[in-house]
Amino acid sequence: MSEPSKLPSKAVFNLLCLKACIGFGGSWLFWQMAVPGFEMFLYIAGCWALGGAICTVKALWQLSRIIRNDRIKAALKAQGVDPKADPTATLEILRREGLLK
């Protein structure tokens, strides 16, 4: 199993988006360099595009996890009630409860 990331989830999402942009940008550069006779650049461009697509899917999955966690936190926060303070113990209350004579 992989260890959980130490970065906040929103930073992970931003880094995945950056990696996807770099992958698609590199793919576009290699696609532009592909001229007849250098078809290997097309294969390299395809690999870069595949990497960008994988990072895009991972980023979308991370975004869905962020939204789900925010909704769960909001639902839990909505369930709670305001805390109520106990009344201060006075001598009469302590005598009535049998703690004092």
CNS distance restraints for C-alpha pairs under 8 A (distance, minus, plus):
assign (resid   7 and name CA) (resid  11 and name CA) 6.28 0.50 0.50
assign (resid   7 and name CA) (resid  12 and name CA) 6.41 0.50 0.50
assign (resid   8 and name CA) (resid  12 and name CA) 6.48 0.50 0.50
assign (resid   9 and name CA) (resid  13 and name CA) 6.27 0.50 0.50
assign (resid   9 and name CA) (resid  62 and name CA) 7.44 0.50 0.50
assign (resid   9 and name CA) (resid  66 and name CA) 6.88 0.50 0.50
assign (resid  10 and name CA) (resid  14 and name CA) 6.29 0.50 0.50
assign (resid  10 and name CA) (resid  66 and name CA) 7.42 0.50 0.50
assign (resid  11 and name CA) (resid  15 and name CA) 6.16 0.50 0.50
assign (resid  12 and name CA) (resid  16 and name CA) 6.15 0.50 0.50
assign (resid  12 and name CA) (resid  62 and name CA) 7.81 0.50 0.50
assign (resid  13 and name CA) (resid  17 and name CA) 6.28 0.50 0.50
assign (resid  13 and name CA) (resid  59 and name CA) 5.43 0.50 0.50
assign (resid  13 and name CA) (resid  62 and name CA) 6.01 0.50 0.50
assign (resid  13 and name CA) (resid  63 and name CA) 6.61 0.50 0.50
assign (resid  14 and name CA) (resid  18 and name CA) 6.24 0.50 0.50
assign (resid  14 and name CA) (resid  59 and name CA) 7.90 0.50 0.50
assign (resid  15 and name CA) (resid  19 and name CA) 6.17 0.50 0.50
assign (resid  16 and name CA) (resid  20 and name CA) 6.16 0.50 0.50
assign (resid  16 and name CA) (resid  55 and name CA) 5.73 0.50 0.50
assign (resid  16 and name CA) (resid  56 and name CA) 7.05 0.50 0.50
assign (resid  16 and name CA) (resid  58 and name CA) 7.06 0.50 0.50
assign (resid  16 and name CA) (resid  59 and name CA) 5.37 0.50 0.50
assign (resid  17 and name CA) (resid  21 and name CA) 6.24 0.50 0.50
assign (resid  17 and name CA) (resid  55 and name CA) 6.99 0.50 0.50
assign (resid  17 and name CA) (resid  56 and name CA) 6.52 0.50 0.50
assign (resid  17 and name CA) (resid  59 and name CA) 6.14 0.50 0.50
assign (resid  18 and name CA) (resid  22 and name CA) 6.20 0.50 0.50
assign (resid  19 and name CA) (resid  23 and name CA) 6.08 0.50 0.50
assign (resid  19 and name CA) (resid  52 and name CA) 6.82 0.50 0.50
assign (resid  19 and name CA) (resid  55 and name CA) 6.44 0.50 0.50
assign (resid  20 and name CA) (resid  24 and name CA) 6.19 0.50 0.50
assign (resid  20 and name CA) (resid  51 and name CA) 7.22 0.50 0.50
assign (resid  20 and name CA) (resid  52 and name CA) 4.13 0.50 0.50
assign (resid  20 and name CA) (resid  53 and name CA) 6.69 0.50 0.50
assign (resid  20 and name CA) (resid  54 and name CA) 7.70 0.50 0.50
assign (resid  20 and name CA) (resid  55 and name CA) 5.03 0.50 0.50
assign (resid  20 and name CA) (resid  56 and name CA) 5.58 0.50 0.50
assign (resid  21 and name CA) (resid  25 and name CA) 5.87 0.50 0.50
assign (resid  21 and name CA) (resid  52 and name CA) 6.68 0.50 0.50
assign (resid  22 and name CA) (resid  26 and name CA) 5.96 0.50 0.50
assign (resid  22 and name CA) (resid  52 and name CA) 7.20 0.50 0.50
assign (resid  23 and name CA) (resid  27 and name CA) 6.11 0.50 0.50
assign (resid  23 and name CA) (resid  48 and name CA) 5.09 0.50 0.50
assign (resid  23 and name CA) (resid  49 and name CA) 5.87 0.50 0.50
assign (resid  23 and name CA) (resid  50 and name CA) 7.90 0.50 0.50
assign (resid  23 and name CA) (resid  51 and name CA) 5.87 0.50 0.50
assign (resid  23 and name CA) (resid  52 and name CA) 4.24 0.50 0.50
assign (resid  23 and name CA) (resid  53 and name CA) 7.96 0.50 0.50
assign (resid  24 and name CA) (resid  28 and name CA) 6.17 0.50 0.50
assign (resid  24 and name CA) (resid  48 and name CA) 6.47 0.50 0.50
assign (resid  24 and name CA) (resid  49 and name CA) 5.27 0.50 0.50
assign (resid  24 and name CA) (resid  52 and name CA) 5.29 0.50 0.50
assign (resid  24 and name CA) (resid  53 and name CA) 7.89 0.50 0.50
assign (resid  25 and name CA) (resid  29 and name CA) 6.30 0.50 0.50
assign (resid  26 and name CA) (resid  30 and name CA) 6.23 0.50 0.50
assign (resid  26 and name CA) (resid  45 and name CA) 7.08 0.50 0.50
assign (resid  26 and name CA) (resid  48 and name CA) 6.20 0.50 0.50
assign (resid  26 and name CA) (resid  49 and name CA) 7.82 0.50 0.50
assign (resid  27 and name CA) (resid  31 and name CA) 6.04 0.50 0.50
assign (resid  27 and name CA) (resid  44 and name CA) 7.40 0.50 0.50
assign (resid  27 and name CA) (resid  45 and name CA) 4.19 0.50 0.50
assign (resid  27 and name CA) (resid  46 and name CA) 6.63 0.50 0.50
assign (resid  27 and name CA) (resid  47 and name CA) 7.60 0.50 0.50
assign (resid  27 and name CA) (resid  48 and name CA) 4.90 0.50 0.50
assign (resid  27 and name CA) (resid  49 and name CA) 5.26 0.50 0.50
assign (resid  28 and name CA) (resid  32 and name CA) 6.20 0.50 0.50
assign (resid  28 and name CA) (resid  45 and name CA) 6.83 0.50 0.50
assign (resid  29 and name CA) (resid  33 and name CA) 6.40 0.50 0.50
assign (resid  29 and name CA) (resid  45 and name CA) 7.69 0.50 0.50
assign (resid  30 and name CA) (resid  34 and name CA) 6.32 0.50 0.50
assign (resid  30 and name CA) (resid  41 and name CA) 5.55 0.50 0.50
assign (resid  30 and name CA) (resid  42 and name CA) 6.80 0.50 0.50
assign (resid  30 and name CA) (resid  44 and name CA) 6.76 0.50 0.50
assign (resid  30 and name CA) (resid  45 and name CA) 5.09 0.50 0.50
assign (resid  31 and name CA) (resid  41 and name CA) 6.48 0.50 0.50
assign (resid  31 and name CA) (resid  42 and name CA) 5.78 0.50 0.50
assign (resid  31 and name CA) (resid  45 and name CA) 5.57 0.50 0.50
assign (resid  33 and name CA) (resid  41 and name CA) 6.75 0.50 0.50
assign (resid  34 and name CA) (resid  38 and name CA) 5.65 0.50 0.50
assign (resid  34 and name CA) (resid  39 and name CA) 6.05 0.50 0.50
assign (resid  34 and name CA) (resid  40 and name CA) 7.59 0.50 0.50
assign (resid  34 and name CA) (resid  41 and name CA) 5.14 0.50 0.50
assign (resid  34 and name CA) (resid  42 and name CA) 6.00 0.50 0.50
assign (resid  35 and name CA) (resid  39 and name CA) 6.93 0.50 0.50
assign (resid  38 and name CA) (resid  42 and name CA) 7.94 0.50 0.50
assign (resid  39 and name CA) (resid  43 and name CA) 7.06 0.50 0.50
assign (resid  40 and name CA) (resid  44 and name CA) 6.35 0.50 0.50
assign (resid  41 and name CA) (resid  45 and name CA) 5.97 0.50 0.50
assign (resid  42 and name CA) (resid  46 and name CA) 6.14 0.50 0.50
assign (resid  43 and name CA) (resid  47 and name CA) 6.33 0.50 0.50
assign (resid  44 and name CA) (resid  48 and name CA) 6.31 0.50 0.50
assign (resid  45 and name CA) (resid  49 and name CA) 6.08 0.50 0.50
assign (resid  46 and name CA) (resid  50 and name CA) 6.06 0.50 0.50
assign (resid  47 and name CA) (resid  51 and name CA) 6.22 0.50 0.50
assign (resid  48 and name CA) (resid  52 and name CA) 6.20 0.50 0.50
assign (resid  49 and name CA) (resid  53 and name CA) 6.09 0.50 0.50
assign (resid  50 and name CA) (resid  54 and name CA) 6.16 0.50 0.50
assign (resid  51 and name CA) (resid  55 and name CA) 6.25 0.50 0.50
assign (resid  52 and name CA) (resid  56 and name CA) 6.14 0.50 0.50
assign (resid  53 and name CA) (resid  57 and name CA) 6.29 0.50 0.50
assign (resid  54 and name CA) (resid  58 and name CA) 6.24 0.50 0.50
assign (resid  55 and name CA) (resid  59 and name CA) 6.02 0.50 0.50
assign (resid  56 and name CA) (resid  60 and name CA) 6.19 0.50 0.50
assign (resid  57 and name CA) (resid  61 and name CA) 6.20 0.50 0.50
assign (resid  58 and name CA) (resid  62 and name CA) 6.12 0.50 0.50
assign (resid  59 and name CA) (resid  63 and name CA) 6.10 0.50 0.50
assign (resid  60 and name CA) (resid  64 and name CA) 6.25 0.50 0.50
assign (resid  61 and name CA) (resid  65 and name CA) 6.34 0.50 0.50
assign (resid  62 and name CA) (resid  66 and name CA) 6.24 0.50 0.50
assign (resid  63 and name CA) (resid  67 and name CA) 6.22 0.50 0.50
assign (resid  64 and name CA) (resid  68 and name CA) 6.04 0.50 0.50
assign (resid  65 and name CA) (resid  69 and name CA) 6.05 0.50 0.50
assign (resid  66 and name CA) (resid  70 and name CA) 6.17 0.50 0.50
assign (resid  67 and name CA) (resid  71 and name CA) 6.20 0.50 0.50
assign (resid  68 and name CA) (resid  72 and name CA) 6.20 0.50 0.50
assign (resid  69 and name CA) (resid  73 and name CA) 6.15 0.50 0.50
assign (resid  70 and name CA) (resid  74 and name CA) 6.16 0.50 0.50
assign (resid  71 and name CA) (resid  75 and name CA) 6.11 0.50 0.50
assign (resid  72 and name CA) (resid  76 and name CA) 6.19 0.50 0.50
assign (resid  73 and name CA) (resid  77 and name CA) 6.05 0.50 0.50
assign (resid  74 and name CA) (resid  78 and name CA) 6.11 0.50 0.50
assign (resid  75 and name CA) (resid  79 and name CA) 6.37 0.50 0.50
assign (resid  76 and name CA) (resid  80 and name CA) 6.74 0.50 0.50
assign (resid  89 and name CA) (resid  93 and name CA) 6.10 0.50 0.50
assign (resid  89 and name CA) (resid  94 and name CA) 6.61 0.50 0.50
assign (resid  90 and name CA) (resid  94 and name CA) 6.28 0.50 0.50
assign (resid  91 and name CA) (resid  95 and name CA) 6.10 0.50 0.50
assign (resid  91 and name CA) (resid 100 and name CA) 7.84 0.50 0.50
assign (resid  92 and name CA) (resid  96 and name CA) 6.08 0.50 0.50
assign (resid  93 and name CA) (resid  97 and name CA) 6.19 0.50 0.50
assign (resid  94 and name CA) (resid  98 and name CA) 6.27 0.50 0.50
assign (resid  94 and name CA) (resid  99 and name CA) 5.24 0.50 0.50
assign (resid  94 and name CA) (resid 100 and name CA) 5.76 0.50 0.50
assign (resid  95 and name CA) (resid  99 and name CA) 5.79 0.50 0.50
assign (resid  95 and name CA) (resid 100 and name CA) 4.79 0.50 0.50
assign (resid  95 and name CA) (resid 101 and name CA) 6.10 0.50 0.50
